[in-house]
Amino acid sequence: MKKHKQTTSRPILMRIANLFESFSLENKEDYYQKLFSILKDVVHFSNASIFYLDQHSNKLELIATYGDAVDLIQTVEFEFGKGLSAWLAKEQRSVLLNNMKINSNSHSMLSIRSFMSIPLILENKLFGVINFGHIKPNAFNKTSLPYLKVSAPFMAAMLSQNHYIETLQKKNNEIIEMNRRLKNAQEELINLKKKEAISATVCSLNHEINNPLMIISGNIQLLSA
C-alpha cells in the first residue's frame, strides 16, 4: 500500500499543479469540479465541500461542492462560523470518522456514514477546509488522510491565488464601472455647457434683434403722430 501511495502521489500533485493556473471567474465552477475529479483518484467520496476562510470576516464560506454540501453539527456556532468545519479550522485539525451512526429522526443530507476533513494550510496560515463524505461506512482508507495532508498546501495555495484573482477582477470591474460613470458625467457636463452656450447665443441674438426693432417702432410712432 505504501508503494502504491508513492507511485500515485506525484502524478496527482502534478495534475493539481497543472490545474493551478487555469482559474478565472468565468470557469470557476468547472475549475473546482476538475479539482474534485482529481481528488477522486485519492479518496472515493460521494460528497465534498471546500470552505474558504475570509480574511476580513474571519468566517468560513462555502465556495464549491461535489454533490451536497458536507459538514457536521451545523447548528453549533464557533469562532469561524457554524459547523464542525469551523471548529476544525480553528484547531487546525484533521479528522476521519469512518462509521458514523445515522440519526433516524434527521431528514438532512447528514445520512453520510463516513466523514473526513482536512484544514488547508500554507506556511502556517489557514486558508480553508475541505470535507469529504460518503453514504457508506468505512468508505475512506486511513492512508488517504496523510496523503491529503500532503496535498493540502497545494489546495491552500490555489485558494489563496483564486481569491487574489477574484479580488483583482472585482476591483477591475469597479474601476470600469467608475470610468463609465465618469464618462457619462463628462458627457452630461459637455451637453450642459452646449445648452448654456446655445442659450447665451439666443439671448444675445434676441438682444441684437430687439434693439433695432425698438428704434424702428419708435420712428414709426413719431411719423404717425
KAVEN-V732545 format. One record per residue. N is the residue number from 1. PHI is phi in whole degrees, 0 to 359 (999 if undefined). PSI is psi in whole degrees, -180 to 180 (none if undefined). NEAR is the number of other ideal C-beta (glycine too) atoms within 10 Angstrom. Layout:
# KAVEN-V732545
N;PHI;PSI;NEAR
N;PHI;PSI;NEAR
This chain:
# KAVEN-V732545
1;999;-41;8
2;298;-40;7
3;297;-40;7
4;297;-40;9
5;299;-42;15
6;293;-37;10
7;282;-24;9
8;265;-19;13
9;293;-45;14
10;298;-50;9
11;296;-34;11
12;290;-41;16
13;296;-35;15
14;294;-38;11
15;294;-40;16
16;296;-42;18
17;297;-38;12
18;293;-34;11
19;289;-27;17
20;313;-45;16
21;271;2;8
22;263;7;10
23;286;139;19
24;206;161;12
25;298;-31;12
26;291;-32;9
27;248;24;12
28;304;-50;15
29;296;-45;10
30;296;-36;11
31;301;-50;18
32;289;-31;20
33;294;-35;13
34;294;-38;16
35;297;-45;23
36;300;-38;19
37;297;-39;12
38;295;-43;17
39;292;-22;22
40;300;-26;12
41;282;-10;11
42;258;-46;19
43;222;134;20
44;273;113;15
45;230;156;24
46;259;-21;17
47;218;151;20
48;206;152;24
49;216;144;23
50;242;127;24
51;248;135;31
52;253;136;20
53;272;107;25
54;292;125;15
55;287;-19;11
56;271;-49;5
57;277;-16;10
58;59;35;11
59;234;148;16
60;284;137;25
61;237;131;12
62;288;120;18
63;244;-18;17
64;202;144;21
65;222;152;18
66;242;112;21
67;73;-145;15
68;282;156;16
69;296;144;19
70;243;120;29
71;195;168;26
72;235;161;19
73;39;56;13
74;289;-12;15
75;275;-10;6
76;265;133;11
77;264;129;10
78;240;-179;18
79;300;-40;10
80;266;12;22
81;125;-166;22
82;269;152;16
83;99;162;26
84;299;-31;20
85;303;-39;29
86;295;-39;23
87;290;-44;19
88;297;-36;23
89;296;-44;26
90;298;-43;17
91;277;-11;11
92;52;51;12
93;241;146;11
94;263;156;17
95;213;146;17
96;227;113;16
97;244;108;16
98;256;-3;16
99;209;64;11
100;281;149;15
101;279;146;7
102;268;130;12
103;276;110;10
104;294;-19;7
105;271;-5;5
106;266;137;9
107;248;14;8
108;274;177;9
109;286;-1;14
110;282;38;18
111;275;8;14
112;295;142;26
113;256;-20;19
114;235;138;22
115;219;138;24
116;218;138;24
117;223;136;27
118;228;124;24
119;289;143;23
120;259;103;27
121;238;137;18
122;224;122;16
123;53;48;9
124;65;15;6
125;245;130;11
126;277;129;18
127;247;-18;25
128;168;-164;28
129;217;144;29
130;239;131;26
131;244;146;26
132;233;142;28
133;224;155;29
134;215;144;21
135;284;-13;15
136;257;147;13
137;286;156;15
138;55;37;11
139;278;-23;20
140;256;129;22
141;286;133;15
142;297;-23;11
143;286;-17;14
144;286;-27;20
145;295;-51;17
146;296;-33;11
147;294;-42;18
148;295;-30;22
149;296;-36;13
150;293;-36;12
151;283;-21;20
152;304;-44;20
153;299;-34;14
154;296;-44;17
155;290;-34;22
156;297;-41;21
157;297;-38;17
158;297;-46;24
159;298;-43;22
160;298;-48;18
161;296;-46;14
162;297;-39;21
163;294;-38;18
164;296;-43;11
165;296;-45;14
166;300;-43;16
167;297;-45;10
168;298;-43;10
169;292;-38;13
170;294;-42;11
171;297;-40;10
172;297;-42;10
173;296;-37;11
174;295;-41;10
175;295;-42;10
176;299;-42;10
177;294;-40;10
178;296;-41;10
179;296;-38;10
180;296;-44;10
181;294;-39;10
182;296;-42;10
183;297;-43;10
184;297;-40;10
185;295;-40;10
186;296;-41;10
187;295;-40;10
188;295;-39;10
189;294;-42;10
190;297;-44;10
191;297;-39;10
192;295;-43;10
193;295;-37;10
194;297;-43;10
195;296;-40;10
196;295;-41;10
197;295;-42;10
198;295;-42;10
199;297;-41;10
200;294;-39;10
201;296;-43;10
202;297;-42;10
203;298;-42;10
204;296;-43;10
205;296;-43;10
206;301;-41;10
207;295;-44;9
208;295;-35;9
209;283;-41;10
210;292;-35;10
211;299;-52;10
212;298;-36;9
213;297;-38;9
214;293;-38;10
215;294;-47;10
216;299;-43;10
217;297;-38;9
218;292;-41;10
219;295;-40;10
220;298;-41;10
221;296;-37;9
222;293;-41;7
223;293;-34;7
224;276;-5;6
225;285;none;5
